[in-house]
């Protein structure tokens, strides 16, 4: 596989793992009212993280593109949430990650 493939795969997996990390932290710190929502968030993040590693074993450009697009959308939506919360780190971090992932996807294609 090409360098572009592996760069896109690594960025996509890193993005999914960071999202999973935030979900786990939310789950561990959630009060009883928010715990159920945090569980759902963590389960979805876990699924995305696991699927993001498939391209390292099953070298499909189309499969990687699908996962990359999914994580790009997740990151941009996270940036919108950060913007609404007026939190620079939670706005610019996901936005930059989404842009970098988008550039890697464009390079891949």
TIMI-2910 file (N, C-alpha, C, CB; in pm, 1 decimal, decimal comma, always signed):
<rs>
+----------+----------+----------+----------+----------+----------+----------+----------+----------+----------+----------+----------+------+
!      n_x !      n_y !      n_z !     ca_x !     ca_y !     ca_z !      c_x !      c_y !      c_z !     cb_x !     cb_y !     cb_z ! resn !
+----------+----------+----------+----------+----------+----------+----------+----------+----------+----------+----------+----------+------+
!    +84,3 !   -117,1 !     +0,0 !     +0,0 !     +0,0 !     +0,0 !    +89,6 !   +124,3 !     +0,0 !    -96,3 !     -0,7 !   +122,2 !  Unk !
!    +31,6 !   +233,1 !    -40,8 !   +106,7 !   +357,2 !    -55,6 !   +122,7 !   +429,9 !    +77,5 !    +38,1 !   +448,0 !   -156,2 !  Unk !
!   +212,4 !   +525,3 !    +75,6 !   +231,9 !   +610,2 !   +193,4 !   +103,4 !   +684,9 !   +226,8 !   +347,3 !   +710,2 !   +170,2 !  Unk !
!    +33,7 !   +732,4 !   +124,1 !    -92,5 !   +805,1 !   +145,9 !   -193,0 !   +718,0 !   +220,1 !   -152,4 !   +851,8 !    +11,5 !  Unk !
!   -198,2 !   +590,7 !   +186,5 !   -290,8 !   +498,2 !   +253,0 !   -260,4 !   +491,9 !   +402,7 !   -281,6 !   +356,4 !   +190,0 !  Unk !
!   -133,3 !   +470,6 !   +435,1 !    -96,7 !   +454,5 !   +576,2 !   -109,1 !   +585,9 !   +654,3 !    +46,2 !   +401,2 !   +587,3 !  Unk !
!    -79,5 !   +697,5 !   +591,2 !    -96,8 !   +826,6 !   +658,6 !   -244,5 !   +848,7 !   +690,6 !    -42,1 !   +942,9 !   +570,6 !  Unk !
!   -329,6 !   +823,5 !   +594,3 !   -474,2 !   +840,2 !   +616,2 !   -523,6 !   +742,3 !   +723,0 !   -552,6 !   +818,9 !   +483,6 !  Unk !
!   -474,7 !   +618,8 !   +719,1 !   -517,1 !   +518,4 !   +817,0 !   -473,1 !   +556,6 !   +958,2 !   -460,7 !   +380,6 !   +779,9 !  Unk !
!   -351,0 !   +605,5 !   +972,6 !   -301,2 !   +643,8 !  +1105,5 !   -377,9 !   +764,2 !  +1158,7 !   -150,1 !   +675,2 !  +1100,2 !  Unk !
!   -400,4 !   +864,2 !  +1075,2 !   -474,5 !   +983,3 !  +1120,2 !   -617,3 !   +944,9 !  +1158,0 !   -475,7 !  +1092,7 !  +1009,7 !  Unk !
!   -679,2 !   +860,4 !  +1079,0 !   -816,6 !   +817,8 !  +1107,5 !   -823,4 !   +739,6 !  +1238,3 !   -871,4 !   +732,1 !   +991,9 !  Unk !
!   -730,9 !   +647,1 !  +1258,3 !   -729,1 !   +568,7 !  +1382,2 !   -700,3 !   +658,1 !  +1503,1 !   -624,0 !   +456,4 !  +1373,1 !  Unk !
!   -606,5 !   +750,2 !  +1488,9 !   -575,8 !   +841,9 !  +1599,6 !   -697,9 !   +925,2 !  +1635,1 !   -457,6 !   +933,9 !  +1563,2 !  Unk !
!   -768,6 !   +971,9 !  +1534,7 !   -889,7 !  +1049,9 !  +1557,5 !   -993,8 !   +967,8 !  +1633,2 !   -947,5 !  +1098,9 !  +1424,1 !  Unk !
!  -1011,3 !   +842,5 !  +1592,1 !  -1109,1 !   +755,6 !  +1658,9 !  -1067,4 !   +725,7 !  +1802,5 !  -1126,1 !   +624,4 !  +1581,0 !  Unk !
!   -938,0 !   +706,4 !  +1825,2 !   -890,4 !   +677,6 !  +1960,6 !   -905,0 !   +798,5 !  +2053,1 !   -744,4 !   +633,0 !  +1956,5 !  Unk !
!   -881,2 !   +918,1 !  +2001,0 !   -900,8 !  +1038,9 !  +2082,2 !  -1048,4 !  +1053,3 !  +2118,8 !   -851,1 !  +1165,3 !  +2006,2 !  Unk !
!  -1135,7 !  +1030,2 !  +2023,0 !  -1279,6 !  +1036,1 !  +2051,9 !  -1318,3 !   +932,7 !  +2157,2 !  -1361,5 !  +1013,4 !  +1923,2 !  Unk !
!  -1262,9 !   +812,9 !  +2145,6 !  -1289,5 !   +709,2 !  +2245,7 !  -1239,0 !   +753,5 !  +2382,7 !  -1223,1 !   +575,6 !  +2204,7 !  Unk !
!  -1122,2 !   +812,2 !  +2386,5 !  -1067,0 !   +860,1 !  +2513,8 !  -1158,4 !   +960,2 !  +2581,3 !   -930,8 !   +922,7 !  +2491,9 !  Unk !
!  -1208,2 !  +1057,0 !  +2504,0 !  -1301,2 !  +1155,3 !  +2560,8 !  -1428,9 !  +1088,1 !  +2610,5 !  -1335,8 !  +1262,9 !  +2456,6 !  Unk !
!  -1476,2 !   +987,8 !  +2537,8 !  -1597,1 !   +916,6 !  +2579,4 !  -1575,7 !   +840,5 !  +2708,9 !  -1642,0 !   +820,9 !  +2470,5 !  Unk !
!  -1461,0 !   +775,6 !  +2722,4 !  -1430,9 !   +700,8 !  +2844,7 !  -1418,9 !   +795,3 !  +2963,4 !  -1301,3 !   +619,4 !  +2828,3 !  Unk !
!  -1352,8 !   +909,1 !  +2944,1 !  -1342,0 !  +1008,2 !  +3051,4 !  -1480,4 !  +1056,9 !  +3091,5 !  -1253,7 !  +1127,3 !  +3007,6 !  Unk !
!  -1566,8 !  +1081,4 !  +2993,0 !  -1703,8 !  +1125,3 !  +3023,4 !  -1778,5 !  +1017,0 !  +3100,6 !  -1780,2 !  +1160,2 !  +2893,3 !  Unk !
!  -1757,8 !   +892,3 !  +3062,6 !  -1824,3 !   +781,8 !  +3132,0 !  -1777,9 !   +771,0 !  +3276,6 !  -1798,4 !   +650,1 !  +3059,2 !  Unk !
!  -1647,1 !   +782,7 !  +3297,1 !  -1592,8 !   +769,2 !  +3432,3 !  -1630,5 !   +885,5 !  +3523,4 !  -1442,8 !   +757,1 !  +3426,0 !  Unk !
!  -1655,3 !  +1002,0 !  +3464,3 !  -1686,8 !  +1118,8 !  +3546,2 !  -1835,9 !  +1152,8 !  +3547,6 !  -1608,7 !  +1237,7 !  +3496,7 !  Unk !
!  -1916,1 !  +1074,4 !  +3478,5 !  -2058,6 !  +1104,7 !  +3467,6 !  -2131,7 !  +1077,9 !  +3598,4 !  -2121,6 !  +1023,1 !  +3355,5 !  Unk !
!  -2222,6 !  +1166,9 !  +3628,9 !  -2312,4 !  +1143,5 !  +3741,4 !  -2419,9 !  +1045,3 !  +3698,8 !  -2375,5 !  +1276,1 !  +3791,6 !  Unk !
!  -2504,1 !  +1008,0 !  +3789,5 !  -2604,3 !   +905,6 !  +3759,7 !  -2698,3 !   +946,5 !  +3646,3 !  -2685,2 !   +875,3 !  +3884,0 !  Unk !
!  -2730,7 !  +1075,3 !  +3636,1 !  -2821,5 !  +1120,8 !  +3530,6 !  -2758,2 !  +1111,0 !  +3392,4 !  -2864,8 !  +1263,9 !  +3557,1 !  Unk !
!  -2628,2 !  +1135,5 !  +3381,5 !  -2559,6 !  +1138,0 !  +3252,2 !  -2492,7 !  +1006,2 !  +3217,9 !  -2457,0 !  +1247,4 !  +3251,0 !  Unk !
!  -2493,1 !   +911,3 !  +3309,9 !  -2419,5 !   +786,9 !  +3287,8 !  -2471,7 !   +707,8 !  +3168,6 !  -2425,6 !   +701,1 !  +3411,5 !  Unk !
!  -2601,0 !   +700,3 !  +3151,3 !  -2657,4 !   +624,6 !  +3039,5 !  -2613,1 !   +684,8 !  +2906,2 !  -2811,4 !   +621,6 !  +3048,3 !  Unk !
!  -2620,5 !   +816,0 !  +2894,1 !  -2575,8 !   +881,7 !  +2770,5 !  -2427,2 !   +857,7 !  +2747,3 !  -2604,6 !  +1032,8 !  +2776,0 !  Unk !
!  -2348,4 !   +862,3 !  +2852,1 !  -2204,8 !   +838,0 !  +2839,7 !  -2177,0 !   +694,5 !  +2796,2 !  -2134,1 !   +867,5 !  +2972,3 !  Unk !
!  -2258,0 !   +600,9 !  +2841,9 !  -2241,1 !   +461,1 !  +2798,2 !  -2265,5 !   +447,4 !  +2648,0 !  -2337,2 !   +368,2 !  +2875,8 !  Unk !
!  -2374,8 !   +509,2 !  +2600,6 !  -2404,4 !   +504,8 !  +2457,6 !  -2293,0 !   +570,4 !  +2376,4 !  -2538,0 !   +573,7 !  +2428,7 !  Unk !
!  -2244,8 !   +683,7 !  +2422,5 !  -2136,8 !   +753,5 !  +2353,2 !  -2011,3 !   +666,9 !  +2348,8 !  -2106,5 !   +887,9 !  +2421,8 !  Unk !
!  -1979,1 !   +603,9 !  +2459,2 !  -1860,5 !   +518,7 !  +2465,0 !  -1875,0 !   +397,2 !  +2373,9 !  -1834,7 !   +473,6 !  +2608,8 !  Unk !
!  -1992,5 !   +338,2 !  +2368,8 !  -2010,4 !   +220,0 !  +2282,9 !  -1992,2 !   +256,9 !  +2135,9 !  -2150,0 !   +157,4 !  +2304,8 !  Unk !
!  -2042,7 !   +370,1 !  +2095,7 !  -2026,4 !   +413,0 !  +1956,3 !  -1881,7 !   +449,6 !  +1926,3 !  -2117,7 !   +532,3 !  +1926,0 !  Unk !
!  -1817,7 !   +514,6 !  +2020,0 !  -1676,7 !   +549,9 !  +2001,4 !  -1589,5 !   +424,9 !  +1996,2 !  -1629,2 !   +642,8 !  +2114,2 !  Unk !
!  -1621,5 !   +325,8 !  +2077,4 !  -1547,3 !   +200,0 !  +2075,7 !  -1562,4 !   +131,7 !  +1940,0 !  -1595,9 !   +106,6 !  +2188,6 !  Unk !
!  -1682,6 !   +132,0 !  +1886,2 !  -1705,3 !    +70,8 !  +1754,9 !  -1623,5 !   +142,2 !  +1647,1 !  -1855,4 !    +74,3 !  +1718,9 !  Unk !
!  -1624,9 !   +274,9 !  +1648,3 !  -1546,7 !   +350,6 !  +1549,9 !  -1397,5 !   +324,0 !  +1565,4 !  -1574,6 !   +500,6 !  +1563,7 !  Unk !
!  -1350,1 !   +316,3 !  +1688,4 !  -1208,3 !   +290,3 !  +1711,9 !  -1169,3 !   +151,6 !  +1660,3 !  -1175,6 !   +302,7 !  +1861,9 !  Unk !
!  -1250,9 !    +52,3 !  +1688,5 !  -1220,2 !    -83,2 !  +1641,3 !  -1221,3 !    -90,8 !  +1489,0 !  -1320,4 !   -183,6 !  +1699,1 !  Unk !
!  -1320,6 !    -31,3 !  +1427,8 !  -1331,3 !    -34,8 !  +1281,9 !  -1217,5 !    +43,4 !  +1216,4 !  -1466,7 !    +21,7 !  +1237,0 !  Unk !
!  -1166,5 !   +144,9 !  +1284,9 !  -1058,7 !   +225,1 !  +1225,9 !   -928,8 !   +146,0 !  +1210,0 !  -1033,0 !   +348,1 !  +1311,5 !  Unk !
!   -917,4 !    +32,4 !  +1277,6 !   -797,1 !    -50,1 !  +1264,6 !   -808,1 !   -155,4 !  +1153,5 !   -768,3 !   -118,8 !  +1396,3 !  Unk !
!   -926,5 !   -174,7 !  +1100,3 !   -946,0 !   -273,8 !   +993,4 !   -855,5 !   -246,6 !   +872,4 !  -1092,8 !   -274,7 !   +949,0 !  Unk !
!   -839,5 !   -122,0 !   +826,7 !   -754,4 !    -98,7 !   +708,9 !   -608,8 !   -143,9 !   +724,6 !   -755,9 !    +46,7 !   +675,7 !  Unk !
!   -560,5 !   -156,5 !   +847,0 !   -424,3 !   -204,0 !   +866,5 !   -411,1 !   -353,7 !   +834,5 !   -379,8 !   -176,9 !  +1010,0 !  Unk !
!   -523,0 !   -425,0 !   +835,0 !   -522,1 !   -568,4 !   +810,2 !   -589,0 !   -604,9 !   +677,4 !   -591,2 !   -640,4 !   +924,0 !  Unk !
!   -688,8 !   -526,5 !   +639,9 !   -762,5 !   -547,3 !   +515,8 !   -742,0 !   -422,0 !   +432,9 !   -916,2 !   -576,5 !   +541,5 !  Unk !
!   -650,4 !   -426,1 !   +342,2 !   -604,0 !   -307,5 !   +269,3 !   -700,8 !   -266,9 !   +158,3 !   -465,8 !   -333,2 !   +210,1 !  Unk !
!   -809,7 !   -204,7 !   +199,3 !   -908,9 !   -156,8 !   +104,5 !   -914,6 !     -4,2 !   +110,1 !  -1048,2 !   -218,6 !   +134,2 !  Unk !
!   -882,0 !    +57,9 !     -1,6 !   -886,9 !   +203,9 !     -8,5 !  -1029,8 !   +254,1 !    +12,2 !   -831,9 !   +253,4 !   -143,8 !  Unk !
!  -1126,5 !   +184,6 !    -45,4 !  -1265,8 !   +226,8 !    -30,1 !  -1312,2 !   +215,7 !   +114,8 !  -1356,4 !   +143,3 !   -120,2 !  Unk !
!  -1273,5 !   +108,0 !   +182,5 !  -1310,3 !    +90,8 !   +323,2 !  -1247,5 !   +201,7 !   +407,2 !  -1265,6 !    -48,4 !   +375,1 !  Unk !
!  -1119,1 !   +228,7 !   +384,4 !  -1051,5 !   +335,9 !   +457,5 !  -1117,3 !   +470,2 !   +430,2 !   -903,4 !   +341,4 !   +419,8 !  Unk !
!  -1153,5 !   +494,8 !   +306,5 !  -1219,6 !   +622,1 !   +272,9 !  -1351,1 !   +636,3 !   +349,9 !  -1246,0 !   +631,4 !   +120,1 !  Unk !
!  -1426,3 !   +528,2 !   +360,4 !  -1552,9 !   +533,0 !   +435,0 !  -1531,9 !   +565,8 !   +581,5 !  -1626,1 !   +400,7 !   +423,0 !  Unk !
!  -1432,9 !   +503,6 !   +642,1 !  -1404,7 !   +530,2 !   +784,2 !  -1350,7 !   +672,4 !   +801,8 !  -1303,0 !   +426,6 !   +840,4 !  Unk !
!  -1263,0 !   +713,1 !   +710,1 !  -1206,4 !   +848,0 !   +718,4 !  -1316,9 !   +953,2 !   +708,2 !  -1101,3 !   +869,8 !   +607,1 !  Unk !
!  -1408,6 !   +934,3 !   +614,8 !  -1520,2 !  +1029,5 !   +600,4 !  -1603,0 !  +1033,3 !   +728,0 !  -1609,8 !   +991,5 !   +479,8 !  Unk !
!  -1628,9 !   +917,4 !   +785,7 !  -1705,2 !   +911,9 !   +910,8 !  -1635,2 !   +991,4 !  +1020,9 !  -1724,9 !   +765,9 !   +955,3 !  Unk !
!  -1504,3 !   +971,3 !  +1036,1 !  -1430,8 !  +1041,5 !  +1141,8 !  -1417,2 !  +1190,9 !  +1112,2 !  -1292,4 !   +979,6 !  +1159,4 !  Unk !
!  -1409,8 !  +1227,9 !   +985,0 !  -1406,8 !  +1370,1 !   +949,7 !  -1537,5 !  +1436,7 !   +992,7 !  -1383,8 !  +1388,7 !   +797,0 !  Unk !
!  -1648,2 !  +1371,6 !   +966,2 !  -1778,9 !  +1426,3 !  +1007,3 !  -1786,6 !  +1434,7 !  +1159,6 !  -1895,5 !  +1338,7 !   +952,2 !  Unk !
!  -1743,1 !  +1329,9 !  +1229,2 !  -1744,2 !  +1330,1 !  +1375,8 !  -1661,1 !  +1447,4 !  +1428,3 !  -1689,7 !  +1195,5 !  +1431,6 !  Unk !
!  -1541,2 !  +1465,6 !  +1374,0 !  -1453,6 !  +1573,0 !  +1422,4 !  -1514,9 !  +1710,3 !  +1396,0 !  -1315,6 !  +1563,6 !  +1355,6 !  Unk !
!  -1571,7 !  +1730,4 !  +1278,8 !  -1632,6 !  +1860,9 !  +1251,4 !  -1754,5 !  +1886,1 !  +1340,3 !  -1673,0 !  +1870,4 !  +1104,1 !  Unk !
!  -1832,6 !  +1783,1 !  +1368,8 !  -1945,3 !  +1799,6 !  +1461,0 !  -1896,3 !  +1826,4 !  +1603,2 !  -2035,1 !  +1674,9 !  +1458,8 !  Unk !
!  -1787,2 !  +1760,5 !  +1643,3 !  -1727,2 !  +1788,8 !  +1774,3 !  -1680,1 !  +1934,4 !  +1781,2 !  -1608,4 !  +1692,6 !  +1801,9 !  Unk !
!  -1625,4 !  +1984,4 !  +1671,3 !  -1580,7 !  +2124,2 !  +1667,9 !  -1699,3 !  +2219,4 !  +1684,5 !  -1506,4 !  +2154,2 !  +1535,6 !  Unk !
!  -1812,3 !  +2185,7 !  +1626,0 !  -1933,0 !  +2268,5 !  +1641,7 !  -1977,1 !  +2269,0 !  +1787,6 !  -2048,1 !  +2216,8 !  +1550,8 !  Unk !
!  -1972,3 !  +2153,2 !  +1851,7 !  -2007,8 !  +2145,6 !  +1993,8 !  -1911,3 !  +2230,3 !  +2075,9 !  -2006,4 !  +1998,4 !  +2043,4 !  Unk !
!  -1782,3 !  +2219,6 !  +2047,1 !  -1682,9 !  +2301,3 !  +2117,0 !  -1707,3 !  +2449,7 !  +2096,5 !  -1543,0 !  +2265,5 !  +2070,2 !  Unk !
!  -1744,1 !  +2486,2 !  +1974,8 !  -1774,8 !  +2627,1 !  +1943,1 !  -1894,0 !  +2674,9 !  +2026,1 !  -1804,7 !  +2644,4 !  +1790,9 !  Unk !
!  -1997,2 !  +2593,2 !  +2032,5 !  -2115,9 !  +2629,5 !  +2110,7 !  -2085,1 !  +2640,6 !  +2259,3 !  -2226,3 !  +2527,3 !  +2088,9 !  Unk !
!  -1987,5 !  +2562,8 !  +2306,0 !  -1946,5 !  +2567,2 !  +2446,9 !  -1843,5 !  +2677,3 !  +2473,5 !  -1889,1 !  +2432,0 !  +2489,0 !  Unk !
!  -1800,3 !  +2744,2 !  +2366,2 !  -1698,7 !  +2850,3 !  +2374,6 !  -1567,4 !  +2798,6 !  +2436,0 !  -1752,4 !  +2968,5 !  +2457,9 !  Unk !
!  -1530,6 !  +2676,7 !  +2395,3 !  -1409,2 !  +2612,7 !  +2442,6 !  -1313,3 !  +2601,4 !  +2323,3 !  -1439,8 !  +2471,6 !  +2506,2 !  Unk !
!  -1205,8 !  +2679,2 !  +2327,1 !  -1113,8 !  +2682,5 !  +2212,9 !  -1050,7 !  +2546,7 !  +2184,7 !  -1004,8 !  +2784,6 !  +2237,3 !  Unk !
!  -1005,5 !  +2477,6 !  +2289,1 !   -941,7 !  +2347,5 !  +2270,3 !  -1037,7 !  +2248,6 !  +2205,3 !   -891,8 !  +2292,4 !  +2404,3 !  Unk !
!  -1161,7 !  +2247,4 !  +2250,8 !  -1260,8 !  +2153,6 !  +2198,0 !  -1319,1 !  +2199,6 !  +2064,7 !  -1372,5 !  +2134,4 !  +2298,4 !  Unk !
!  -1283,1 !  +2320,9 !  +2022,6 !  -1322,2 !  +2368,2 !  +1890,1 !  -1209,7 !  +2344,5 !  +1790,2 !  -1359,3 !  +2517,4 !  +1894,5 !  Unk !
!  -1092,2 !  +2398,4 !  +1820,7 !   -981,8 !  +2392,8 !  +1724,8 !   -917,9 !  +2255,4 !  +1714,6 !   -877,2 !  +2493,2 !  +1762,1 !  Unk !
!   -911,0 !  +2181,1 !  +1824,0 !   -853,2 !  +2046,8 !  +1819,4 !   -925,6 !  +1957,4 !  +1719,5 !   -857,0 !  +1983,3 !  +1957,5 !  Unk !
!  -1056,4 !  +1938,3 !  +1735,7 !  -1128,9 !  +1855,2 !  +1639,7 !  -1131,7 !  +1915,0 !  +1498,4 !  -1270,5 !  +1833,7 !  +1688,2 !  Unk !
!  -1140,4 !  +2047,1 !  +1488,6 !  -1143,9 !  +2109,2 !  +1355,4 !  -1013,4 !  +2083,3 !  +1280,7 !  -1169,3 !  +2261,3 !  +1366,8 !  Unk !
!   -901,9 !  +2100,3 !  +1349,5 !   -772,0 !  +2076,2 !  +1286,2 !   -756,4 !  +1928,7 !  +1251,3 !   -657,1 !  +2121,5 !  +1378,5 !  Unk !
!   -796,8 !  +1841,4 !  +1341,5 !   -789,8 !  +1698,0 !  +1314,4 !   -875,1 !  +1662,5 !  +1193,0 !   -835,6 !  +1617,3 !  +1437,4 !  Unk !
!   -993,9 !  +1719,0 !  +1184,9 !  -1082,2 !  +1694,2 !  +1070,2 !  -1021,3 !  +1742,4 !   +939,7 !  -1216,4 !  +1761,8 !  +1091,6 !  Unk !
!   -959,5 !  +1860,2 !   +941,7 !   -896,9 !  +1913,8 !   +820,8 !   -778,3 !  +1826,9 !   +778,8 !   -851,0 !  +2059,4 !   +843,5 !  Unk !
!   -695,3 !  +1788,3 !   +875,8 !   -579,8 !  +1703,0 !   +844,7 !   -627,1 !  +1568,9 !   +788,7 !   -492,3 !  +1680,7 !   +971,0 !  Unk !
!   -731,1 !  +1512,1 !   +847,6 !   -785,4 !  +1385,8 !   +797,3 !   -842,6 !  +1403,4 !   +657,1 !   -893,6 !  +1332,1 !   +892,2 !  Unk !
!   -908,4 !  +1516,7 !   +632,2 !   -962,1 !  +1544,8 !   +499,4 !   -849,7 !  +1556,3 !   +396,7 !  -1045,5 !  +1673,7 !   +501,5 !  Unk !
!   -742,8 !  +1625,6 !   +432,4 !   -628,1 !  +1638,8 !   +341,3 !   -564,9 !  +1502,2 !   +313,6 !   -522,6 !  +1735,0 !   +400,7 !  Unk !
!   -554,5 !  +1417,8 !   +416,1 !   -500,3 !  +1283,2 !   +396,5 !   -591,1 !  +1201,8 !   +304,9 !   -483,0 !  +1211,5 !   +531,6 !  Unk !
!   -722,4 !  +1218,5 !   +319,6 !   -816,7 !  +1147,2 !   +233,9 !   -805,2 !  +1194,4 !    +89,2 !   -960,2 !  +1166,4 !   +284,7 !  Unk !
!   -791,5 !  +1324,6 !    +70,2 !   -774,8 !  +1378,1 !    -65,3 !   -646,0 !  +1323,1 !   -128,1 !   -772,0 !  +1534,0 !    -62,7 !  Unk !
!   -539,2 !  +1317,9 !    -49,9 !   -413,0 !  +1261,6 !    -97,9 !   -431,6 !  +1114,3 !   -133,6 !   -301,7 !  +1277,9 !     +8,8 !  Unk !
!   -505,6 !  +1042,0 !    -52,0 !   -530,6 !   +900,5 !    -78,0 !   -605,4 !   +880,4 !   -208,8 !   -609,3 !   +838,7 !    +36,7 !  Unk !
!   -704,4 !   +963,1 !   -233,7 !   -790,0 !   +948,5 !   -352,2 !   -720,6 !  +1002,8 !   -474,5 !   -924,0 !  +1019,6 !   -332,2 !  Unk !
+----------+----------+----------+----------+----------+----------+----------+----------+----------+----------+----------+----------+------+
</rs>
